[in-house]
């Protein structure tokens, strides 16, 4: 059984430009990071939070994937929070013990994305 944190309780500054990307392909993490960096430069002090939620069968490709771990580290250095969908992890029998320690897990990635949209995040599904 997977244990999940209460990531939905997190507070965000609604006065800033906050972004959430729901991705079904971990290969998209690099261009997402580049996009987040461009937005940060463009918005300056009005740039807020940037969250990536990984859902679907691509979660099978996360475990012990050094390329993904490097991108995850780059995302963290750029203040980008990366989450995996717990329902996807369960569905595809991913051993959470083999996931990078700095990868966050949300119980339901789709629900979390919608909750962020309700909080004013600009959302994109790719």
Kinemage of the C-alpha trace (Angstrom):
@kinemage 1
@onewidth
@group {chain A} dominant
@subgroup {mainchain}
@vectorlist {calphas} color= white
{ca unk a 1} P 0.000 0.000 0.000
{ca unk a 2} L 1.297 3.437 -0.902
{ca unk a 3} L 1.219 6.186 1.693
{ca unk a 4} L 0.479 9.687 0.508
{ca unk a 5} L 1.168 13.116 1.915
{ca unk a 6} L -1.346 15.897 2.196
{ca unk a 7} L -0.011 17.919 -0.696
{ca unk a 8} L -3.429 19.432 -1.332
{ca unk a 9} L -3.155 21.409 1.930
{ca unk a 10} L -0.238 23.421 0.560
{ca unk a 11} L -0.744 27.193 0.388
{ca unk a 12} L -0.005 29.227 -2.733
{ca unk a 13} L 0.217 32.949 -3.401
{ca unk a 14} L -2.793 33.679 -5.605
{ca unk a 15} L -1.380 37.103 -6.469
{ca unk a 16} L 1.410 35.460 -8.466
{ca unk a 17} L 1.472 33.552 -11.741
{ca unk a 18} L 1.260 29.890 -10.721
{ca unk a 19} L 1.512 27.012 -13.180
{ca unk a 20} L 0.672 23.307 -13.180
{ca unk a 21} L 1.476 20.818 -15.944
{ca unk a 22} L -0.079 17.356 -16.020
{ca unk a 23} L 2.177 15.150 -18.122
{ca unk a 24} L 1.737 11.611 -19.392
{ca unk a 25} L 5.354 11.338 -20.563
{ca unk a 26} L 8.447 11.735 -18.375
{ca unk a 27} L 10.439 12.672 -21.494
{ca unk a 28} L 8.613 16.013 -21.404
{ca unk a 29} L 10.221 17.018 -18.108
{ca unk a 30} L 13.226 18.691 -19.790
{ca unk a 31} L 11.137 21.008 -22.018
{ca unk a 32} L 8.844 21.706 -19.059
{ca unk a 33} L 11.862 22.857 -17.022
{ca unk a 34} L 13.017 25.084 -19.896
{ca unk a 35} L 9.521 26.568 -20.143
{ca unk a 36} L 9.363 27.224 -16.409
{ca unk a 37} L 12.721 29.013 -16.561
{ca unk a 38} L 11.509 31.226 -19.417
{ca unk a 39} L 8.330 32.062 -17.526
{ca unk a 40} L 10.343 32.913 -14.427
{ca unk a 41} L 12.468 35.346 -16.448
{ca unk a 42} L 9.401 36.809 -18.132
{ca unk a 43} L 7.372 37.327 -14.951
{ca unk a 44} L 10.137 38.194 -12.489
{ca unk a 45} L 8.744 38.839 -9.035
{ca unk a 46} L 5.199 37.937 -10.119
{ca unk a 47} L 6.310 34.353 -10.891
{ca unk a 48} L 4.878 31.970 -8.322
{ca unk a 49} L 4.800 28.197 -8.076
{ca unk a 50} L 5.378 25.663 -10.841
{ca unk a 51} L 4.133 22.112 -10.344
{ca unk a 52} L 4.488 19.076 -12.599
{ca unk a 53} L 2.234 16.066 -12.096
{ca unk a 54} L 3.207 12.826 -13.837
{ca unk a 55} L 0.336 10.432 -14.533
{ca unk a 56} L -0.381 7.341 -16.565
{ca unk a 57} L 1.782 4.465 -17.718
{ca unk a 58} L 4.892 6.644 -17.907
{ca unk a 59} L 5.263 6.232 -14.127
{ca unk a 60} L 6.711 2.787 -14.928
{ca unk a 61} L 9.735 4.572 -16.418
{ca unk a 62} L 10.617 6.528 -13.263
{ca unk a 63} L 12.109 3.788 -11.063
{ca unk a 64} L 15.894 3.699 -11.067
{ca unk a 65} L 16.077 5.975 -14.118
{ca unk a 66} L 19.250 8.046 -13.804
{ca unk a 67} L 18.237 10.465 -16.588
{ca unk a 68} L 14.956 11.181 -14.830
{ca unk a 69} L 16.728 11.604 -11.483
{ca unk a 70} L 19.042 14.215 -13.031
{ca unk a 71} L 16.064 16.091 -14.464
{ca unk a 72} L 14.315 15.868 -11.107
{ca unk a 73} L 17.363 17.430 -9.440
{ca unk a 74} L 17.396 20.178 -12.091
{ca unk a 75} L 13.692 20.792 -11.501
{ca unk a 76} L 14.271 21.169 -7.760
{ca unk a 77} L 17.140 23.619 -8.326
{ca unk a 78} L 14.700 25.682 -10.377
{ca unk a 79} L 11.975 25.533 -7.691
{ca unk a 80} L 9.746 23.215 -9.706
{ca unk a 81} L 7.822 20.655 -7.653
{ca unk a 82} L 7.412 17.273 -9.352
{ca unk a 83} L 4.714 14.835 -8.269
{ca unk a 84} L 3.813 11.322 -9.371
{ca unk a 85} L 0.182 10.214 -9.398
{ca unk a 86} L -0.387 7.611 -6.701
{ca unk a 87} L -3.248 5.992 -8.574
{ca unk a 88} L -0.968 5.494 -11.589
{ca unk a 89} L 1.786 4.093 -9.375
{ca unk a 90} L -0.688 1.593 -7.942
{ca unk a 91} L -2.234 0.668 -11.293
{ca unk a 92} L 1.150 -0.048 -12.872
{ca unk a 93} L 2.559 -1.776 -9.759
{ca unk a 94} L 5.469 0.612 -9.314
{ca unk a 95} L 7.542 -0.124 -6.219
{ca unk a 96} L 7.674 3.222 -4.434
{ca unk a 97} L 10.841 2.123 -2.623
{ca unk a 98} L 12.621 2.408 -5.992
{ca unk a 99} L 11.423 5.939 -6.700
{ca unk a 100} L 13.754 8.904 -6.181
{ca unk a 101} L 13.453 10.243 -2.645
{ca unk a 102} L 12.868 13.782 -3.882
{ca unk a 103} L 9.848 12.788 -6.007
{ca unk a 104} L 6.607 13.765 -4.307
{ca unk a 105} L 3.478 11.632 -4.554
{ca unk a 106} L -0.084 12.854 -4.678
{ca unk a 107} L -2.931 10.394 -4.228
{ca unk a 108} L -4.794 11.397 -7.391
{ca unk a 109} L -2.877 13.437 -9.952
{ca unk a 110} L -5.922 14.460 -11.977
{ca unk a 111} L -7.770 15.620 -8.885
{ca unk a 112} L -4.720 17.547 -7.679
{ca unk a 113} L -4.437 19.274 -11.063
{ca unk a 114} L -8.091 20.314 -10.893
{ca unk a 115} L -7.663 21.535 -7.320
{ca unk a 116} L -4.731 23.667 -8.449
{ca unk a 117} L -6.841 25.070 -11.292
{ca unk a 118} L -9.514 25.984 -8.737
{ca unk a 119} L -6.821 27.864 -6.799
{ca unk a 120} L -6.042 29.959 -9.868
{ca unk a 121} L -3.146 27.992 -11.370
{ca unk a 122} L -2.709 28.156 -15.107
{ca unk a 123} L -2.895 24.488 -16.082
{ca unk a 124} L -1.795 22.494 -19.098
{ca unk a 125} L -2.139 18.801 -19.889
{ca unk a 126} L 0.421 17.310 -22.268
